[in-house]
Amino acid sequence: MLLPYANANLTGNVAGVRGQAWRSGLGDVRFRIAANLLGGPALTPEEFAQRSPNTILGASLSVVAPTGQYQSARIINVGSNRWAFKPELGLSQPVGNWFVEGAAAVWVFTDNTDFFGGKRRSQAPLAVFQWHGGYTWRPGLWIAADVTYLTGGRTSINGVQNHDLQSSTRYGITLSVPLAAQWSTKLAWSRGLSTRIGGNFQTVAVALQYGWFDR
């Protein structure tokens, strides 16, 4: 479960007119559930330490609920005033100390029936594909190269299509480093390779992770 908070100063052009806005508030709450369909069975700590990596096929479902701050008089909002669903399938294949992974998903959106003064805003499905390849030196210490491609997501207002069909490719690197027993940190960097419509940005992320087993 994820509950985001946004605080931003925005500038840009709307219908050729330059404007400025400030938005602050809670975003749409997100839920995600995932399960393995093949491989990766539940193990005791002793079994897990002696396991040999194998092929894993998994599935997940992400849901975004329209709980965030929203006012139809504003063209830009923290919340989206619609539901969104993303079913996803992922496959992980170890090759010695190397690993390759791939995932395919599609975002499906309900309509925002109160968009900017009572209009109906619709969005077509948005397909997302990810590929990862990397190397593991020892448990917790690994590096991976990442590529993401997304396409689709064209919007329409009251049935009139906009010229905003998305097509973007991003790439990045992720490094995981163990710090102490059960603690590790993960560093990630990504940027856009090509963007037809949609955000083209660079990200840097740092995460602190803790792993545990049931006693």
N, CA and C atoms as a LAMMPS dump frame, in Angstrom:
ITEM: TIMESTEP
0
ITEM: NUMBER OF ATOMS
645
ITEM: BOX BOUNDS ff ff ff
-5.0000000000000000e+02 5.0000000000000000e+02
-5.0000000000000000e+02 5.0000000000000000e+02
-5.0000000000000000e+02 5.0000000000000000e+02
ITEM: ATOMS id mol type element x y z
1 1 1 N 0.85 -1.188 0
2 1 2 C 0 0 0
3 1 3 C 0.887 1.239 0
4 2 1 N 0.529 2.222 -0.815
5 2 2 C 1.306 3.452 -0.929
6 2 3 C 0.358 4.643 -0.924
7 3 1 N 0.649 5.609 -0.048
8 3 2 C -0.134 6.848 0.011
9 3 3 C 0.801 8.011 -0.265
10 4 1 N 0.809 8.547 -1.495
11 4 2 C 1.767 9.609 -1.839
12 4 3 C 1.292 10.982 -1.385
13 5 1 N 2.272 11.866 -1.227
14 5 2 C 2.006 13.27 -0.925
15 5 3 C 2.806 14.112 -1.901
16 6 1 N 2.189 15.147 -2.463
17 6 2 C 2.834 16.003 -3.45
18 6 3 C 2.836 17.447 -2.977
19 7 1 N 3.923 18.146 -3.291
20 7 2 C 4.04 19.569 -3.002
21 7 3 C 4.877 20.171 -4.122
22 8 1 N 4.267 20.954 -5.013
23 8 2 C 4.974 21.383 -6.213
24 8 3 C 4.533 22.767 -6.672
25 9 1 N 5.503 23.511 -7.198
26 9 2 C 5.237 24.746 -7.935
27 9 3 C 5.339 24.435 -9.424
28 10 1 N 4.33 24.81 -10.193
29 10 2 C 4.234 24.429 -11.601
30 10 3 C 4.153 25.656 -12.49
31 11 1 N 4.839 25.594 -13.614
32 11 2 C 4.724 26.631 -14.637
33 11 3 C 4.599 25.946 -15.984
34 12 1 N 3.882 26.575 -16.91
35 12 2 C 3.714 25.99 -18.232
36 12 3 C 2.734 26.776 -19.066
37 13 1 N 2.481 26.247 -20.276
38 13 2 C 1.554 26.876 -21.215
39 13 3 C 0.29 26.035 -21.33
40 14 1 N -0.855 26.673 -21.206
41 14 2 C -2.154 26.024 -21.375
42 14 3 C -2.898 26.773 -22.473
43 15 1 N -3.134 26.095 -23.593
44 15 2 C -3.791 26.719 -24.748
45 15 3 C -3.047 27.985 -25.192
46 16 1 N -1.714 27.935 -25.113
47 16 2 C -0.899 29.054 -25.545
48 16 3 C -0.723 30.164 -24.531
49 17 1 N -1.329 30.023 -23.366
50 17 2 C -1.235 31.049 -22.326
51 17 3 C -0.351 30.522 -21.199
52 18 1 N 0.671 31.282 -20.84
53 18 2 C 1.57 30.859 -19.783
54 18 3 C 0.907 31.037 -18.426
55 19 1 N 1.064 30.032 -17.57
56 19 2 C 0.44 30.076 -16.249
57 19 3 C 1.346 29.5 -15.184
58 20 1 N 0.931 29.69 -13.942
59 20 2 C 1.68 29.204 -12.797
60 20 3 C 0.694 28.704 -11.75
61 21 1 N 1.048 27.617 -11.073
62 21 2 C 0.152 27.055 -10.06
63 21 3 C 0.965 26.401 -8.958
64 22 1 N 0.366 26.285 -7.789
65 22 2 C 0.963 25.576 -6.662
66 22 3 C -0.025 24.523 -6.193
67 23 1 N 0.441 23.296 -6.027
68 23 2 C -0.413 22.208 -5.576
69 23 3 C 0.259 21.5 -4.41
70 24 1 N -0.546 21.156 -3.399
71 24 2 C -0.041 20.44 -2.242
72 24 3 C -1.162 19.597 -1.659
73 25 1 N -0.901 18.315 -1.446
74 25 2 C -1.93 17.465 -0.852
75 25 3 C -1.641 15.99 -1.063
76 26 1 N -2.505 15.156 -0.517
77 26 2 C -2.386 13.711 -0.653
78 26 3 C -2.813 13.274 -2.049
79 27 1 N -2.068 12.311 -2.601
80 27 2 C -2.401 11.761 -3.903
81 27 3 C -3.303 10.543 -3.787
82 28 1 N -3.492 9.868 -4.898
83 28 2 C -4.34 8.677 -4.943
84 28 3 C -3.638 7.502 -4.27
85 29 1 N -4.347 6.811 -3.394
86 29 2 C -3.779 5.661 -2.706
87 29 3 C -3.607 4.514 -3.704
88 30 1 N -2.508 3.759 -3.547
89 30 2 C -2.183 2.661 -4.457
90 30 3 C -2.069 1.361 -3.671
91 31 1 N -2.568 0.287 -4.272
92 31 2 C -2.474 -1.047 -3.683
93 31 3 C -1.824 -1.971 -4.713
94 32 1 N -1.023 -2.925 -4.229
95 32 2 C -0.426 -3.914 -5.129
96 32 3 C -0.335 -5.252 -4.417
97 33 1 N -0.777 -6.31 -5.097
98 33 2 C -0.666 -7.666 -4.576
99 33 3 C 0.047 -8.503 -5.624
100 34 1 N 0.963 -9.366 -5.175
101 34 2 C 1.764 -10.168 -6.096
102 34 3 C 1.9 -11.584 -5.566
103 35 1 N 2.054 -12.545 -6.486
104 35 2 C 2.21 -13.946 -6.097
105 35 3 C 3.02 -14.676 -7.159
106 36 1 N 3.779 -15.676 -6.724
107 36 2 C 4.51 -16.527 -7.658
108 36 3 C 3.568 -17.594 -8.221
109 37 1 N 3.644 -17.799 -9.524
110 37 2 C 2.868 -18.858 -10.172
111 37 3 C 3.708 -20.102 -10.411
112 38 1 N 5.027 -19.891 -10.56
113 38 2 C 5.952 -20.998 -10.822
114 38 3 C 7.283 -20.682 -10.159
115 39 1 N 7.829 -21.649 -9.408
116 39 2 C 9.126 -21.459 -8.772
117 39 3 C 9.029 -20.602 -7.529
118 40 1 N 10.166 -20.454 -6.852
119 40 2 C 10.215 -19.614 -5.661
120 40 3 C 9.273 -20.051 -4.563
121 41 1 N 9.254 -21.331 -4.157
122 41 2 C 8.337 -21.76 -3.104
123 41 3 C 8.738 -21.205 -1.743
124 42 1 N 7.811 -21.242 -0.802
125 42 2 C 8.109 -20.823 0.571
126 42 3 C 9.118 -21.787 1.183
127 43 1 N 10.166 -21.217 1.853
128 43 2 C 11.235 -22.032 2.403
129 43 3 C 11.551 -21.586 3.825
130 44 1 N 12.111 -22.491 4.6
131 44 2 C 12.637 -22.125 5.906
132 44 3 C 13.953 -21.372 5.689
133 45 1 N 14.443 -20.645 6.703
134 45 2 C 15.735 -19.958 6.542
135 45 3 C 16.858 -20.896 6.113
136 46 1 N 16.895 -22.121 6.674
137 46 2 C 17.946 -23.074 6.321
138 46 3 C 17.817 -23.504 4.86
139 47 1 N 16.598 -23.772 4.41
140 47 2 C 16.385 -24.166 3.014
141 47 3 C 16.708 -23.024 2.065
142 48 1 N 16.353 -21.81 2.479
143 48 2 C 16.6 -20.641 1.626
144 48 3 C 18.096 -20.427 1.424
145 49 1 N 18.899 -20.618 2.478
146 49 2 C 20.346 -20.416 2.385
147 49 3 C 20.998 -21.442 1.46
148 50 1 N 20.405 -22.638 1.31
149 50 2 C 20.992 -23.702 0.504
150 50 3 C 20.34 -23.84 -0.874
151 51 1 N 19.398 -22.968 -1.177
152 51 2 C 18.647 -23.127 -2.418
153 51 3 C 19.526 -22.829 -3.627
154 52 1 N 19.154 -23.38 -4.774
155 52 2 C 19.747 -23.016 -6.058
156 52 3 C 18.725 -22.169 -6.807
157 53 1 N 19.097 -20.988 -7.284
158 53 2 C 18.138 -20.135 -7.999
159 53 3 C 17.531 -20.872 -9.186
160 54 1 N 16.251 -20.655 -9.416
161 54 2 C 15.572 -21.31 -10.528
162 54 3 C 14.625 -20.323 -11.206
163 55 1 N 13.974 -20.791 -12.244
164 55 2 C 13.045 -19.95 -13
165 55 3 C 11.835 -19.591 -12.142
166 56 1 N 11.458 -18.319 -12.173
167 56 2 C 10.3 -17.859 -11.403
168 56 3 C 9.363 -17.097 -12.334
169 57 1 N 8.102 -17.471 -12.311
170 57 2 C 7.048 -16.76 -13.038
171 57 3 C 6.077 -16.19 -12.013
172 58 1 N 5.835 -14.894 -12.074
173 58 2 C 4.955 -14.26 -11.101
174 58 3 C 3.923 -13.371 -11.751
175 59 1 N 2.923 -13 -10.973
176 59 2 C 1.862 -12.108 -11.442
177 59 3 C 1.53 -11.116 -10.339
178 60 1 N 1.064 -9.952 -10.752
179 60 2 C 0.671 -8.945 -9.773
180 60 3 C -0.496 -8.14 -10.308
181 61 1 N -1.17 -7.455 -9.401
182 61 2 C -2.247 -6.539 -9.759
183 61 3 C -2.081 -5.271 -8.938
184 62 1 N -1.95 -4.133 -9.624
185 62 2 C -1.882 -2.829 -8.973
186 62 3 C -3.205 -2.101 -9.173
187 63 1 N -3.65 -1.398 -8.141
188 63 2 C -4.904 -0.649 -8.196
189 63 3 C -4.647 0.749 -7.647
190 64 1 N -5.089 1.767 -8.385
191 64 2 C -5.005 3.153 -7.929
192 64 3 C -6.432 3.65 -7.713
193 65 1 N -6.756 4.047 -6.489
194 65 2 C -8.114 4.488 -6.141
195 65 3 C -8.184 6.02 -6.154
196 66 1 N -9.33 6.587 -6.541
197 66 2 C -9.459 8.058 -6.642
198 66 3 C -9.695 8.725 -5.288
199 67 1 N -8.66 8.701 -4.445
200 67 2 C -8.784 9.275 -3.094
201 67 3 C -8.046 10.6 -2.945
202 68 1 N -7.258 10.996 -3.949
203 68 2 C -6.404 12.167 -3.819
204 68 3 C -7.143 13.489 -3.952
205 69 1 N -6.448 14.558 -3.598
206 69 2 C -7.006 15.907 -3.682
207 69 3 C -7.373 16.234 -5.133
208 70 1 N -8.635 16.667 -5.341
209 70 2 C -9.099 16.923 -6.709
210 70 3 C -10.17 18.007 -6.707
211 71 1 N -10.019 18.96 -7.641
212 71 2 C -11.039 19.984 -7.883
213 71 3 C -11.217 20.131 -9.388
214 72 1 N -12.438 19.948 -9.873
215 72 2 C -12.677 19.958 -11.317
216 72 3 C -12.431 21.33 -11.948
217 73 1 N -12.387 22.391 -11.14
218 73 2 C -12.105 23.724 -11.69
219 73 3 C -10.632 23.882 -12.058
220 74 1 N -9.782 22.935 -11.633
221 74 2 C -8.351 22.992 -11.922
222 74 3 C -8.005 21.987 -13.01
223 75 1 N -7.18 22.409 -13.968
224 75 2 C -6.761 21.491 -15.029
225 75 3 C -5.651 20.56 -14.539
226 76 1 N -4.903 20.994 -13.512
227 76 2 C -3.852 20.165 -12.918
228 76 3 C -4.207 19.891 -11.473
229 77 1 N -4.241 18.598 -11.104
230 77 2 C -4.598 18.184 -9.756
231 77 3 C -3.601 17.163 -9.226
232 78 1 N -3.58 17.025 -7.897
233 78 2 C -2.772 15.987 -7.282
234 78 3 C -3.405 14.618 -7.528
235 79 1 N -4.72 14.508 -7.355
236 79 2 C -5.444 13.277 -7.626
237 79 3 C -5.942 13.225 -9.057
238 80 1 N -6.386 12.047 -9.499
239 80 2 C -6.813 11.864 -10.89
240 80 3 C -8.322 11.674 -11.053
241 81 1 N -9.05 11.47 -9.954
242 81 2 C -10.508 11.317 -9.996
243 81 3 C -10.951 10.176 -10.913
244 82 1 N -10.229 9.06 -10.854
245 82 2 C -10.585 7.876 -11.635
246 82 3 C -9.876 6.673 -11.037
247 83 1 N -10.331 5.486 -11.397
248 83 2 C -9.672 4.251 -11.007
249 83 3 C -8.682 3.85 -12.104
250 84 1 N -7.622 3.161 -11.681
251 84 2 C -6.659 2.611 -12.635
252 84 3 C -6.242 1.22 -12.156
253 85 1 N -6.068 0.294 -13.109
254 85 2 C -5.711 -1.089 -12.788
255 85 3 C -4.56 -1.531 -13.69
256 86 1 N -3.582 -2.248 -13.101
257 86 2 C -2.461 -2.74 -13.894
258 86 3 C -2.185 -4.207 -13.578
259 87 1 N -2.695 -5.15 -14.387
260 87 2 C -2.271 -6.545 -14.262
261 87 3 C -0.895 -6.711 -14.924
262 88 1 N -0.064 -7.576 -14.342
263 88 2 C 1.308 -7.717 -14.834
264 88 3 C 1.792 -9.154 -14.674
265 89 1 N 2.588 -9.62 -15.646
266 89 2 C 3.259 -10.913 -15.589
267 89 3 C 4.76 -10.676 -15.667
268 90 1 N 5.531 -11.406 -14.861
269 90 2 C 6.978 -11.252 -14.865
270 90 3 C 7.677 -12.594 -14.829
271 91 1 N 8.833 -12.68 -15.516
272 91 2 C 9.611 -13.919 -15.58
273 91 3 C 11.057 -13.615 -15.223
274 92 1 N 11.65 -14.417 -14.325
275 92 2 C 13.043 -14.269 -13.916
276 92 3 C 13.774 -15.576 -14.193
277 93 1 N 14.927 -15.467 -14.903
278 93 2 C 15.689 -16.66 -15.268
279 93 3 C 17.155 -16.484 -14.882
280 94 1 N 17.65 -17.264 -13.901
281 94 2 C 19.078 -17.206 -13.566
282 94 3 C 19.909 -17.991 -14.574
283 95 1 N 21.127 -17.479 -14.835
284 95 2 C 22.083 -18.168 -15.704
285 95 3 C 23.433 -18.101 -14.997
286 96 1 N 23.701 -19.049 -14.114
287 96 2 C 24.875 -18.964 -13.268
288 96 3 C 24.734 -17.79 -12.32
289 97 1 N 25.757 -16.935 -12.27
290 97 2 C 25.665 -15.73 -11.443
291 97 3 C 24.927 -14.599 -12.148
292 98 1 N 24.619 -14.779 -13.415
293 98 2 C 23.876 -13.777 -14.172
294 98 3 C 22.383 -14.028 -14.035
295 99 1 N 21.582 -13.015 -14.34
296 99 2 C 20.131 -13.2 -14.368
297 99 3 C 19.528 -12.285 -15.432
298 100 1 N 18.436 -12.752 -16.016
299 100 2 C 17.667 -11.945 -16.966
300 100 3 C 16.213 -11.983 -16.516
301 101 1 N 15.541 -10.846 -16.649
302 101 2 C 14.15 -10.732 -16.215
303 101 3 C 13.355 -9.918 -17.232
304 102 1 N 12.087 -10.229 -17.356
305 102 2 C 11.2 -9.468 -18.224
306 102 3 C 9.817 -9.396 -17.614
307 103 1 N 9.103 -8.318 -17.911
308 103 2 C 7.742 -8.145 -17.394
309 103 3 C 6.904 -7.412 -18.433
310 104 1 N 5.639 -7.78 -18.504
311 104 2 C 4.692 -7.126 -19.409
312 104 3 C 3.447 -6.779 -18.614
313 105 1 N 2.944 -5.557 -18.805
314 105 2 C 1.779 -5.093 -18.056
315 105 3 C 0.973 -4.14 -18.928
316 106 1 N -0.247 -3.868 -18.48
317 106 2 C -1.074 -2.884 -19.17
318 106 3 C -1.895 -2.118 -18.14
319 107 1 N -1.83 -0.78 -18.215
320 107 2 C -2.675 0.073 -17.381
321 107 3 C -4.03 0.25 -18.07
322 108 1 N -5.102 0.059 -17.313
323 108 2 C -6.465 0.26 -17.804
324 108 3 C -7.129 1.296 -16.899
325 109 1 N -7.784 2.291 -17.493
326 109 2 C -8.301 3.424 -16.733
327 109 3 C -9.819 3.552 -16.896
328 110 1 N -10.496 3.929 -15.815
329 110 2 C -11.889 4.351 -15.936
330 110 3 C -11.912 5.83 -16.337
331 111 1 N -13.085 6.34 -16.693
332 111 2 C -13.199 7.737 -17.117
333 111 3 C -13.238 8.681 -15.918
334 112 1 N -12.665 9.853 -16.116
335 112 2 C -12.838 10.966 -15.183
336 112 3 C -14.044 11.751 -15.68
337 113 1 N -15.163 11.629 -14.991
338 113 2 C -16.416 12.222 -15.461
339 113 3 C -16.598 13.672 -15.025
340 114 1 N -15.61 14.234 -14.342
341 114 2 C -15.711 15.624 -13.874
342 114 3 C -14.385 16.327 -14.122
343 115 1 N -13.925 16.287 -15.371
344 115 2 C -12.631 16.857 -15.729
345 115 3 C -12.786 18.31 -16.166
346 116 1 N -12.113 19.207 -15.495
347 116 2 C -11.988 20.617 -15.86
348 116 3 C -13.33 21.229 -16.284
349 117 1 N -14.21 21.325 -15.311
350 117 2 C -15.494 21.962 -15.57
351 117 3 C -16.603 21.026 -15.999
352 118 1 N -16.486 19.744 -15.651
353 118 2 C -17.585 18.814 -15.931
354 118 3 C -17.443 18.01 -17.208
355 119 1 N -16.301 18.067 -17.872
356 119 2 C -16.094 17.269 -19.087
357 119 3 C -15.756 15.83 -18.711
358 120 1 N -15.857 14.938 -19.695
359 120 2 C -15.485 13.533 -19.497
360 120 3 C -14.131 13.284 -20.164
361 121 1 N -13.156 12.862 -19.381
362 121 2 C -11.829 12.562 -19.909
363 121 3 C -11.602 11.055 -19.874
364 122 1 N -11.288 10.495 -21.026
365 122 2 C -11.033 9.061 -21.148
366 122 3 C -9.583 8.836 -21.55
367 123 1 N -9.055 7.665 -21.232
368 123 2 C -7.705 7.318 -21.632
369 123 3 C -7.644 5.867 -22.065
370 124 1 N -7.03 5.633 -23.228
371 124 2 C -6.871 4.275 -23.745
372 124 3 C -5.855 3.507 -22.906
373 125 1 N -5.864 2.178 -22.974
374 125 2 C -4.891 1.382 -22.218
375 125 3 C -3.451 1.756 -22.569
376 126 1 N -2.57 1.61 -21.578
377 126 2 C -1.162 1.948 -21.724
378 126 3 C -0.335 0.697 -21.433
379 127 1 N 0.346 0.177 -22.461
380 127 2 C 1.154 -1.036 -22.311
381 127 3 C 2.547 -0.679 -21.818
382 128 1 N 3.086 -1.502 -20.901
383 128 2 C 4.404 -1.266 -20.316
384 128 3 C 5.208 -2.567 -20.375
385 129 1 N 6.442 -2.48 -20.903
386 129 2 C 7.334 -3.635 -20.994
387 129 3 C 8.661 -3.292 -20.32
388 130 1 N 9.19 -4.24 -19.54
389 130 2 C 10.45 -4.028 -18.835
390 130 3 C 11.389 -5.21 -19.059
391 131 1 N 12.688 -4.885 -19.179
392 131 2 C 13.732 -5.9 -19.282
393 131 3 C 14.852 -5.545 -18.314
394 132 1 N 15.385 -6.569 -17.643
395 132 2 C 16.478 -6.377 -16.694
396 132 3 C 17.509 -7.488 -16.907
397 133 1 N 18.763 -7.133 -16.824
398 133 2 C 19.836 -8.112 -16.892
399 133 3 C 20.93 -7.709 -15.933
400 134 1 N 21.462 -8.677 -15.181
401 134 2 C 22.448 -8.285 -14.186
402 134 3 C 23.301 -9.431 -13.704
403 135 1 N 24.109 -9.119 -12.692
404 135 2 C 25.076 -10.082 -12.153
405 135 3 C 25.036 -10.021 -10.632
406 136 1 N 25.083 -11.2 -9.999
407 136 2 C 25.081 -11.313 -8.541
408 136 3 C 26.419 -11.849 -8.066
409 137 1 N 27.115 -11.083 -7.214
410 137 2 C 28.367 -11.559 -6.64
411 137 3 C 28.113 -12.456 -5.439
412 138 1 N 27.194 -12.044 -4.586
413 138 2 C 26.796 -12.823 -3.42
414 138 3 C 25.442 -12.298 -2.97
415 139 1 N 24.735 -13.004 -2.087
416 139 2 C 23.409 -12.541 -1.673
417 139 3 C 23.42 -11.088 -1.203
418 140 1 N 22.562 -10.276 -1.802
419 140 2 C 22.453 -8.875 -1.43
420 140 3 C 23.34 -7.943 -2.225
421 141 1 N 24.377 -8.493 -2.924
422 141 2 C 25.292 -7.662 -3.713
423 141 3 C 25.107 -7.986 -5.192
424 142 1 N 24.411 -7.108 -5.903
425 142 2 C 24.139 -7.339 -7.317
426 142 3 C 23.976 -6.017 -8.052
427 143 1 N 24.101 -6.083 -9.373
428 143 2 C 23.93 -4.919 -10.236
429 143 3 C 23.08 -5.332 -11.434
430 144 1 N 22.274 -4.404 -11.929
431 144 2 C 21.389 -4.72 -13.048
432 144 3 C 21.264 -3.523 -13.97
433 145 1 N 21.16 -3.795 -15.263
434 145 2 C 20.822 -2.787 -16.264
435 145 3 C 19.341 -2.943 -16.594
436 146 1 N 18.639 -1.825 -16.756
437 146 2 C 17.189 -1.856 -16.888
438 146 3 C 16.751 -1.058 -18.12
439 147 1 N 15.734 -1.573 -18.818
440 147 2 C 15.121 -0.879 -19.956
441 147 3 C 13.611 -0.981 -19.815
442 148 1 N 12.909 0.138 -20.005
443 148 2 C 11.443 0.174 -19.946
444 148 3 C 10.898 0.836 -21.207
445 149 1 N 9.868 0.225 -21.79
446 149 2 C 9.206 0.798 -22.963
447 149 3 C 7.71 0.842 -22.697
448 150 1 N 7.085 1.978 -22.988
449 150 2 C 5.631 2.08 -22.838
450 150 3 C 5.028 2.716 -24.081
451 151 1 N 3.798 2.311 -24.391
452 151 2 C 3.128 2.827 -25.575
453 151 3 C 1.622 2.787 -25.367
454 152 1 N 0.916 3.743 -25.974
455 152 2 C -0.543 3.825 -25.863
456 152 3 C -0.945 5.019 -25.012
457 153 1 N -2.082 4.881 -24.321
458 153 2 C -2.517 5.896 -23.375
459 153 3 C -3.076 7.166 -23.979
460 154 1 N -3.548 7.121 -25.238
461 154 2 C -4.11 8.334 -25.845
462 154 3 C -5.378 8.752 -25.098
463 155 1 N -5.519 10.053 -24.841
464 155 2 C -6.671 10.569 -24.112
465 155 3 C -7.69 11.196 -25.057
466 156 1 N -8.896 11.357 -24.556
467 156 2 C -9.959 12.042 -25.299
468 156 3 C -10.817 12.823 -24.311
469 157 1 N -11.346 13.952 -24.777
470 157 2 C -12.215 14.812 -23.979
471 157 3 C -13.582 14.847 -24.648
472 158 1 N -14.595 14.36 -23.925
473 158 2 C -15.964 14.284 -24.478
474 158 3 C -15.976 13.59 -25.834
475 159 1 N -15.174 12.538 -25.961
476 159 2 C -15.151 11.731 -27.178
477 159 3 C -14.231 12.23 -28.27
478 160 1 N -13.631 13.393 -28.119
479 160 2 C -12.715 13.948 -29.125
480 160 3 C -11.29 13.584 -28.737
481 161 1 N -10.582 12.842 -29.602
482 161 2 C -9.249 12.359 -29.284
483 161 3 C -8.213 13.487 -29.315
484 162 1 N -7.293 13.422 -28.361
485 162 2 C -6.148 14.324 -28.345
486 162 3 C -4.975 13.698 -29.089
487 163 1 N -4.03 14.513 -29.511
488 163 2 C -2.844 14.025 -30.204
489 163 3 C -1.74 13.764 -29.177
490 164 1 N -1.98 12.775 -28.316
491 164 2 C -1.04 12.518 -27.228
492 164 3 C -0.77 11.025 -27.036
493 165 1 N -0.725 10.269 -28.145
494 165 2 C -0.351 8.864 -28.06
495 165 3 C 1.064 8.761 -27.516
496 166 1 N 1.24 8.024 -26.426
497 166 2 C 2.542 7.958 -25.763
498 166 3 C 3.424 6.863 -26.365
499 167 1 N 4.714 7.142 -26.392
500 167 2 C 5.713 6.167 -26.824
501 167 3 C 7.044 6.597 -26.222
502 168 1 N 7.498 5.893 -25.185
503 168 2 C 8.698 6.303 -24.465
504 168 3 C 9.57 5.095 -24.149
505 169 1 N 10.878 5.322 -24.159
506 169 2 C 11.855 4.31 -23.775
507 169 3 C 12.78 4.91 -22.725
508 170 1 N 12.999 4.182 -21.635
509 170 2 C 13.87 4.629 -20.56
510 170 3 C 14.899 3.539 -20.262
511 171 1 N 16.045 3.956 -19.722
512 171 2 C 17.073 2.989 -19.344
513 171 3 C 17.687 3.426 -18.019
514 172 1 N 18.337 2.488 -17.335
515 172 2 C 18.913 2.822 -16.045
516 172 3 C 19.781 1.711 -15.501
517 173 1 N 20.307 1.943 -14.294
518 173 2 C 21.166 0.999 -13.593
519 173 3 C 20.716 0.931 -12.135
520 174 1 N 20.715 -0.265 -11.575
521 174 2 C 20.374 -0.47 -10.165
522 174 3 C 21.482 -1.265 -9.491
523 175 1 N 21.911 -0.829 -8.31
524 175 2 C 22.961 -1.504 -7.547
525 175 3 C 22.461 -1.768 -6.137
526 176 1 N 22.583 -3.017 -5.692
527 176 2 C 22.218 -3.393 -4.324
528 176 3 C 23.487 -3.763 -3.563
529 177 1 N 23.653 -3.181 -2.346
530 177 2 C 24.851 -3.405 -1.546
531 177 3 C 24.441 -3.796 -0.124
532 178 1 N 24.893 -4.942 0.399
533 178 2 C 24.59 -5.302 1.792
534 178 3 C 25.356 -4.419 2.761
535 179 1 N 24.71 -4.052 3.857
536 179 2 C 25.326 -3.195 4.868
537 179 3 C 25.668 -3.958 6.133
538 180 1 N 24.762 -4.786 6.573
539 180 2 C 24.938 -5.583 7.788
540 180 3 C 23.957 -6.743 7.702
541 181 1 N 23.928 -7.566 8.744
542 181 2 C 23.007 -8.693 8.749
543 181 3 C 21.575 -8.206 8.528
544 182 1 N 20.958 -8.668 7.443
545 182 2 C 19.568 -8.39 7.08
546 182 3 C 19.327 -6.963 6.57
547 183 1 N 20.362 -6.115 6.553
548 183 2 C 20.209 -4.754 6.049
549 183 3 C 20.962 -4.595 4.733
550 184 1 N 20.375 -3.839 3.801
551 184 2 C 21.042 -3.535 2.547
552 184 3 C 20.518 -2.198 2.026
553 185 1 N 21.267 -1.623 1.101
554 185 2 C 20.826 -0.388 0.456
555 185 3 C 20.754 -0.619 -1.048
556 186 1 N 19.862 0.092 -1.7
557 186 2 C 19.695 -0.04 -3.142
558 186 3 C 19.769 1.345 -3.771
559 187 1 N 20.643 1.501 -4.767
560 187 2 C 20.829 2.753 -5.488
561 187 3 C 20.347 2.556 -6.915
562 188 1 N 19.553 3.499 -7.417
563 188 2 C 19.007 3.363 -8.766
564 188 3 C 19.076 4.694 -9.499
565 189 1 N 19.382 4.635 -10.793
566 189 2 C 19.433 5.818 -11.654
567 189 3 C 18.778 5.474 -12.977
568 190 1 N 17.996 6.396 -13.52
569 190 2 C 17.368 6.163 -14.823
570 190 3 C 17.162 7.491 -15.534
571 191 1 N 17.049 7.428 -16.863
572 191 2 C 16.753 8.611 -17.659
573 191 3 C 16.086 8.177 -18.957
574 192 1 N 15.483 9.137 -19.65
575 192 2 C 14.796 8.835 -20.886
576 192 3 C 15.754 8.664 -22.042
577 193 1 N 15.477 7.677 -22.903
578 193 2 C 16.233 7.48 -24.137
579 193 3 C 15.522 8.144 -25.309
580 194 1 N 14.212 7.936 -25.391
581 194 2 C 13.397 8.6 -26.413
582 194 3 C 11.992 8.78 -25.861
583 195 1 N 11.372 9.914 -26.174
584 195 2 C 10.035 10.219 -25.688
585 195 3 C 9.257 10.924 -26.792
586 196 1 N 8.151 10.301 -27.209
587 196 2 C 7.285 10.946 -28.196
588 196 3 C 6.306 11.876 -27.51
589 197 1 N 5.554 11.336 -26.552
590 197 2 C 4.641 12.109 -25.709
591 197 3 C 4.788 11.564 -24.294
592 198 1 N 4.778 12.442 -23.299
593 198 2 C 4.9 11.99 -21.922
594 198 3 C 6.131 12.576 -21.269
595 199 1 N 6.366 12.194 -20.029
596 199 2 C 7.468 12.765 -19.267
597 199 3 C 8.82 12.252 -19.729
598 200 1 N 9.785 13.149 -19.875
599 200 2 C 11.17 12.797 -20.174
600 200 3 C 12.012 13.391 -19.054
601 201 1 N 12.495 12.549 -18.149
602 201 2 C 13.11 13.047 -16.921
603 201 3 C 14.187 12.084 -16.457
604 202 1 N 14.984 12.534 -15.52
605 202 2 C 16.03 11.726 -14.908
606 202 3 C 15.69 11.511 -13.443
607 203 1 N 15.925 10.296 -12.934
608 203 2 C 15.631 10.003 -11.537
609 203 3 C 16.848 9.385 -10.864
610 204 1 N 17.013 9.689 -9.583
611 204 2 C 18.011 9.062 -8.723
612 204 3 C 17.289 8.635 -7.448
613 205 1 N 17.429 7.381 -7.067
614 205 2 C 16.709 6.867 -5.9
615 205 3 C 17.663 6.112 -4.98
616 206 1 N 17.439 6.25 -3.682
617 206 2 C 18.192 5.528 -2.66
618 206 3 C 17.184 4.867 -1.728
619 207 1 N 17.353 3.57 -1.486
620 207 2 C 16.422 2.836 -0.622
621 207 3 C 17.201 2.057 0.428
622 208 1 N 16.642 1.982 1.629
623 208 2 C 17.193 1.175 2.711
624 208 3 C 16.257 -0.009 2.919
625 209 1 N 16.809 -1.228 2.888
626 209 2 C 15.983 -2.435 2.931
627 209 3 C 16.349 -3.31 4.126
628 210 1 N 15.332 -3.955 4.673
629 210 2 C 15.519 -4.892 5.771
630 210 3 C 14.794 -6.186 5.421
631 211 1 N 15.503 -7.297 5.507
632 211 2 C 14.886 -8.597 5.217
633 211 3 C 14.804 -9.441 6.459
634 212 1 N 13.734 -10.207 6.591
635 212 2 C 13.557 -11.049 7.779
636 212 3 C 12.817 -12.327 7.384
637 213 1 N 12.934 -13.315 8.257
638 213 2 C 12.232 -14.596 8.118
639 213 3 C 11.345 -14.79 9.336
640 214 1 N 10.278 -15.563 9.13
641 214 2 C 9.485 -15.975 10.29
642 214 3 C 10.325 -16.927 11.138
643 215 1 N 10.233 -16.762 12.423
644 215 2 C 11.019 -17.632 13.311
645 215 3 C 10.285 -18.952 13.533
